[in-house]
Amino acid sequence: MTLIYFLIVIGILVFVHEFGHFIMAKRAGVRVEKFSLGMGPKVFGFKKGDTEYVLSALPLGGYVKMAGENPDEEPTGASDEFQSKTVWQRAKIAATGPITNIVLAFLIMPFVFMAGTYTVGPAAIGLIDKGSPAETAGFAVGDVIEEVSGRKILDWEKAAMLIAVNPDTDISVLIDRKGEKKTLTLHPELDAERHIGTSGIYPDIPVEVGKLKPGLPAEKSGMKAEDKILAVDGATVYYWNQFSTIIKDSQGKKLTFSIERGGKRFPIAVTPVMDSGRYVIGVEPIIRMIFKQYGFIESLKLGFDKTLEFIDLTFITLKKLVSFGLSIKTLGGPVMIAQMSGQAAAAGLSSFLSLLAMISISLGILNLLPIPVLDGGLLLFLAIEAVRKKPLSKKVMEVSQSIGAGLLITLIAVVSYNDVVRMFFTK
């Protein structure tokens, strides 16, 4: 099913992207010879008018073949060839593909809010790690994060993302502390394993058992899902991360938990074991999510704002990557997209649509980058042509395309390597 959901995501995004090029080419009077969803050998196809519509064997991509599109083709001078059109017409054809991907996100996101979304509520701090950047910056339990780097925060998701993309960087955080507004400077540490920023602040998650991992101490001790953990060795625990820290610092010593189940309280003895370099007992928390559906008008506004938020975060990430403020190891490729597609689909329609919108924005913005072989590279060539009043030489364009292809192949190799490392070497 993960593979099917992945193909659905890629199929939709590629179709929308290529349809943008196709419809603008048609409007400009360019003859489109082929519209292919997928790459490689033809599986199915038919011809209507001048265009052959094809479904190809490899689902990772697609293309629109226009008459006279390639610079190495000898132009015949026909009025329906791509090269016969004005710079402005060709620029619109090149830009419409990625822009259509971005527009798709604006169209999808209102449906996310109408279908309903889950949230853990406002970004209220429930726990602060000792010695963490948050403690150093002066944060306190109960603070509510309202802004990060001038961007409004309505939930933990956005706060966590902005902290994650700013490792080893000073960021301003506006908090509400019992009605008093304060601005603190946070310097997230670099998480060496995940290559993102971490601050040591966590939401208020009650200490309730969700899933138990088979074969580990919690399951063997008789602990059950939905058990409430009230205390460890007689010390009351209030937050999941406080409880997790006790387990990690246990050094493998037997611990006695005070458990509440069905209104009754009783002790359970559990001995943590070492796993992946830390002590664990094999439990995950129950995260109490708030589900909310919105009306049509409110969904339009929230969807618009959320799409702008995705665009903003995409540009922040690109800026950080280019300036080496964020590791390229954070990037993922097809395998990561497939995993996320399966997880989002399992979580429900709104999660799947939200992921579709986010990836569509990433695809659109990536294609607008001024790199030869991408749409943005063609736009760069056309801008130079507009200034020079004549196109670049074939030799310059060929060399540029080769460099661009090399960069793209390198990027694909890097993200694929990252996917393999995450799958087989990261627990």
C-alpha positions in Angstrom: 0.0 0.0 0.0 2.9 2.3 0.7 4.1 1.9 -2.9 0.5 2.5 -4.2 0.2 5.7 -2.2 3.6 6.8 -3.4 2.6 6.3 -7.0 -0.6 8.2 -6.4 1.4 11.2 -5.0 4.0 11.2 -7.8 1.3 10.6 -10.5 -0.8 13.6 -9.3 2.2 15.9 -9.0 3.8 15.0 -12.3 0.4 15.2 -14.1 -0.3 18.6 -12.7 3.2 19.9 -13.5 3.2 18.7 -17.1 -0.4 19.7 -17.7 0.7 23.3 -16.8 3.3 23.2 -19.5 0.9 21.5 -21.9 -2.0 23.9 -21.5 0.2 27.0 -21.8 1.9 25.6 -24.9 -1.5 25.0 -26.5 -2.6 28.6 -25.6 0.6 30.0 -27.2 0.0 28.0 -30.4 2.9 25.6 -29.9 2.4 22.1 -31.4 2.7 19.5 -28.6 3.9 16.2 -30.1 3.7 14.1 -27.0 2.3 14.2 -23.4 3.8 11.4 -21.3 2.9 10.5 -17.8 6.0 8.4 -16.7 9.3 7.8 -18.5 10.7 5.0 -20.6 8.8 2.5 -22.8 5.2 3.2 -23.7 2.7 1.1 -21.9 -0.5 2.6 -23.4 -1.2 5.6 -25.6 -3.5 7.2 -28.1 -3.2 10.1 -30.5 -5.7 13.0 -30.7 -4.9 15.8 -33.1 -1.2 16.6 -33.2 -0.5 15.1 -29.7 0.2 11.5 -28.6 -0.9 10.9 -25.1 1.2 8.2 -23.4 1.4 6.3 -20.2 5.0 5.1 -19.8 6.5 2.3 -17.7 8.6 4.3 -15.2 6.3 6.3 -12.9 9.0 8.7 -11.6 8.5 11.6 -14.0 6.8 12.7 -17.1 7.3 15.2 -20.0 5.7 17.3 -22.7 7.5 17.1 -26.0 7.0 20.3 -28.0 7.9 20.9 -31.7 11.2 22.6 -32.0 11.8 22.6 -28.2 15.4 21.3 -28.1 18.1 23.9 -28.9 20.0 21.3 -31.0 17.0 20.8 -33.3 17.2 22.7 -36.6 14.2 25.1 -36.6 12.1 24.9 -39.7 10.6 28.4 -39.1 7.1 26.9 -38.6 4.9 29.2 -36.6 3.9 26.4 -34.2 7.4 25.6 -33.1 8.5 26.5 -29.6 11.6 28.4 -30.8 9.4 30.5 -33.1 7.5 32.0 -30.1 8.5 35.2 -28.3 10.7 35.2 -25.2 7.7 36.0 -23.1 5.6 33.2 -24.6 8.3 30.7 -24.0 8.9 31.9 -20.5 5.2 31.5 -19.6 5.3 27.9 -21.0 8.4 27.1 -18.9 7.1 28.8 -15.7 3.5 27.4 -15.8 4.5 23.8 -14.8 6.1 24.7 -11.4 3.6 27.5 -10.8 0.7 25.0 -11.3 2.3 22.8 -8.6 2.2 25.7 -6.2 -1.4 26.6 -7.2 -2.4 23.0 -6.5 -1.3 23.4 -2.9 -3.5 26.5 -2.5 -6.4 24.5 -3.9 -5.8 21.4 -1.7 -5.2 22.9 1.7 -8.8 24.3 2.3 -10.0 20.7 2.0 -7.5 19.6 4.7 -9.2 21.9 7.2 -12.7 21.0 6.0 -11.9 17.3 6.4 -10.5 18.1 9.9 -7.0 18.2 11.4 -5.4 17.0 14.5 -3.2 19.2 16.8 -1.7 18.9 20.3 -2.9 22.4 20.9 -1.0 25.7 21.5 2.8 25.4 21.9 2.8 25.4 25.7 6.0 24.1 27.2 5.6 21.1 29.5 9.2 20.1 30.1 12.7 21.6 29.7 15.8 19.4 29.6 18.4 20.4 32.2 21.4 22.1 30.6 19.5 22.5 27.2 19.6 25.6 25.0 16.0 26.4 26.2 17.1 26.4 29.9 20.1 28.5 29.0 17.8 31.0 27.2 15.5 31.3 30.2 12.5 29.4 29.1 10.1 28.1 31.9 7.5 25.4 32.1 4.1 26.9 31.2 5.5 29.4 28.7 3.4 29.5 25.5 5.4 30.1 22.3 3.7 32.8 20.1 6.3 33.7 17.6 9.6 32.2 16.3 11.8 34.6 14.2 8.8 36.9 13.7 6.6 34.1 12.4 3.3 33.4 14.3 3.0 30.1 16.1 -0.4 28.4 16.5 0.8 24.9 17.3 3.8 22.8 18.2 4.3 21.6 14.6 5.4 24.9 13.3 7.5 25.8 16.3 9.3 22.4 16.1 9.9 22.9 12.3 11.4 26.4 12.7 13.7 25.2 15.5 14.7 22.2 13.4 15.8 24.2 10.4 17.9 26.6 12.5 20.7 24.5 14.1 23.5 26.4 15.8 21.8 29.8 15.0 20.4 32.5 17.3 16.6 32.8 16.8 14.2 35.1 18.6 11.2 33.5 20.4 8.2 35.5 21.7 6.5 33.8 24.6 3.5 34.4 26.8 4.3 33.8 30.5 1.2 34.1 32.5 0.0 37.1 30.5 3.4 38.8 30.2 5.1 38.9 26.8 8.8 38.2 26.7 11.3 37.8 23.8 14.0 35.3 24.4 17.0 34.3 22.3 17.3 30.6 21.6 20.3 28.9 20.1 19.3 25.4 19.0 22.0 22.7 19.2 22.8 20.5 16.3 21.4 17.0 16.7 24.4 15.0 15.3 22.2 12.0 14.5 19.3 13.8 12.7 21.3 16.8 11.5 18.6 19.3 12.7 18.3 21.9 15.5 17.1 20.8 18.9 16.2 23.0 21.9 15.3 20.7 24.8 11.7 21.9 25.1 8.7 19.6 24.9 4.9 19.8 25.0 2.9 18.7 28.0 2.3 15.0 27.2 0.8 13.0 30.1 2.5 9.8 31.2 0.1 7.3 29.6 1.3 4.2 27.9 0.4 3.9 24.2 2.2 1.1 22.4 4.4 -1.5 24.0 7.3 -3.0 22.0 7.2 -6.8 21.9 9.9 -8.6 23.9 11.1 -5.5 25.9 10.9 -5.1 29.7 7.6 -3.1 29.8 5.6 -5.9 28.0 7.3 -8.6 30.0 6.4 -6.9 33.3 2.7 -7.0 32.5 2.3 -3.3 31.7 -0.6 -2.6 29.3 -1.7 0.1 26.9 -3.5 3.0 28.5 -1.8 2.4 31.9 -1.1 5.7 33.7 2.3 5.9 35.3 2.0 8.0 38.4 5.5 7.7 40.0 8.9 6.1 39.6 10.6 4.8 42.8 8.2 7.0 44.8 8.9 10.2 42.9 5.8 11.6 41.1 6.2 12.0 37.3 4.2 14.7 35.5 5.3 14.7 31.9 6.3 12.0 29.4 9.7 13.5 28.7 10.4 13.7 32.4 9.6 10.0 32.6 11.7 9.2 29.6 14.7 11.0 31.1 14.4 8.9 34.3 14.6 5.7 32.1 17.6 7.0 30.1 19.5 7.9 33.3 18.6 4.6 35.1 21.9 2.9 34.2 19.9 -0.4 34.0 18.8 -0.3 37.6 15.5 -1.9 38.5 12.7 0.7 38.8 9.4 0.5 40.6 6.5 2.2 38.8 3.2 3.2 40.4 0.5 2.3 37.9 -3.1 3.3 37.6 -5.4 1.0 35.6 -9.2 1.0 35.7 -9.2 3.1 38.8 -6.9 0.8 40.8 -3.3 1.6 41.7 -0.5 -1.0 42.0 3.3 -1.3 41.6 5.2 -2.9 38.7 9.0 -3.5 38.8 10.8 -2.9 35.4 14.5 -3.2 34.6 15.5 -1.0 31.6 17.8 -2.5 29.0 20.3 -1.0 26.6 19.1 -0.4 23.1 20.7 1.8 20.4 23.0 3.3 22.9 20.4 4.2 25.6 18.3 2.6 28.3 14.7 1.8 27.3 11.8 -0.2 28.6 9.9 -0.4 25.3 6.9 2.0 25.6 5.5 4.9 23.6 3.2 7.6 24.9 -0.5 8.2 24.1 -0.5 11.7 22.5 -3.9 13.2 23.1 -4.7 15.0 19.8 -7.4 17.6 19.3 -9.5 17.0 16.2 -11.3 20.0 14.7 -13.2 20.6 11.4 -13.8 24.0 10.0 -16.4 25.7 7.8 -15.9 26.6 4.2 -14.9 30.3 4.6 -12.6 29.6 7.6 -11.0 26.7 5.7 -10.2 28.9 2.8 -8.4 31.4 5.1 -6.6 28.7 7.1 -5.7 26.8 3.9 -4.2 29.9 2.3 -2.2 30.7 5.5 -0.9 27.2 5.8 0.2 27.1 2.1 2.1 30.4 2.7 3.7 28.7 5.7 4.8 25.7 3.6 6.3 28.1 1.0 8.1 30.1 3.8 9.5 27.0 5.4 10.7 25.7 2.0 12.6 28.9 1.3 14.1 28.9 4.8 15.3 25.4 4.2 16.8 26.2 0.8 18.5 29.3 2.3 20.0 27.2 5.1 21.2 24.5 2.7 22.9 26.9 0.4 24.6 28.8 3.3 25.6 25.4 4.9 23.5 26.2 7.9 21.6 23.0 7.5 23.1 19.6 6.5 22.3 18.1 3.2 21.8 14.9 5.2 18.4 16.2 6.1 17.2 15.8 2.5 15.2 12.7 1.4 14.5 11.1 -1.9 11.9 8.8 -3.4 12.1 6.3 -0.5 11.5 8.9 2.1 8.6 10.3 0.1 7.1 6.8 -0.2 7.4 6.2 3.5 5.8 9.6 4.3 3.0 8.9 1.8 2.2 5.6 3.4 2.3 7.1 6.9 0.1 10.1 5.9 -2.4 7.9 4.1 -2.7 5.7 7.2 -3.2 8.8 9.4 -6.2 9.9 7.3 -7.3 12.0 4.3 -6.3 15.4 5.8 -2.8 14.2 6.5 -2.4 12.7 3.0 -3.7 15.9 1.3 -1.4 18.0 3.5 1.6 16.0 2.5 0.6 16.2 -1.2 0.4 20.0 -0.9 3.8 20.2 0.9 5.6 18.0 -1.7 3.8 19.9 -4.5 5.2 23.2 -3.2 8.7 21.7 -2.9 8.5 20.4 -6.4 7.3 23.7 -7.8 10.0 25.8 -6.0 12.8 23.3 -6.8 11.9 23.5 -10.5 12.1 27.3 -10.5 15.7 27.3 -9.3 18.0 28.7 -12.0 19.7 25.4 -12.7 20.0 24.2 -16.3 17.8 21.2 -17.1 15.2 22.5 -14.7 12.4 24.9 -15.7 14.2 27.7 -13.8 17.3 27.1 -15.9 15.3 27.7 -19.1 13.9 30.8 -17.6 17.4 32.0 -16.9 18.4 31.4 -20.5 15.4 33.3 -21.7 16.1 36.2 -19.4 19.6 36.4 -20.8 18.2 36.2 -24.3 15.8 39.1 -23.6 18.7 41.3 -22.4 21.1 40.3 -25.3 18.3 40.4 -27.9 19.5 37.0 -29.1 19.7 33.5 -27.7 22.9 32.0 -26.2 25.0 29.9 -28.5 24.3 26.2 -28.8 27.7 25.4 -27.3 27.1 27.5 -24.2 23.7 26.0 -23.7 25.0 22.4 -24.2 27.8 22.9 -21.6 25.3 24.5 -19.2 22.9 21.7 -19.6 25.7 19.1 -18.9 26.7 21.0 -15.8 23.0 21.2 -14.7 22.5 17.5 -15.4 25.6 16.7 -13.3 24.3 18.7 -10.4 20.9 17.1 -10.6 22.4 13.6 -10.8 24.6 14.4 -7.8 21.6 15.6 -5.8 19.7 12.4 -6.7 22.6 10.3 -5.6 22.9 12.2 -2.3 19.2 12.0 -1.3 19.1 8.3 -2.4 22.2 7.6 -0.1 20.4 9.5 2.7 17.3 7.2 2.2 19.5 4.1 2.4 21.2 5.3 5.6 17.8 6.0 7.2 16.4 2.7 6.2 19.3 0.4 7.2 21.6 2.2 9.6 19.4 4.5 11.7 17.2 3.0 14.4 
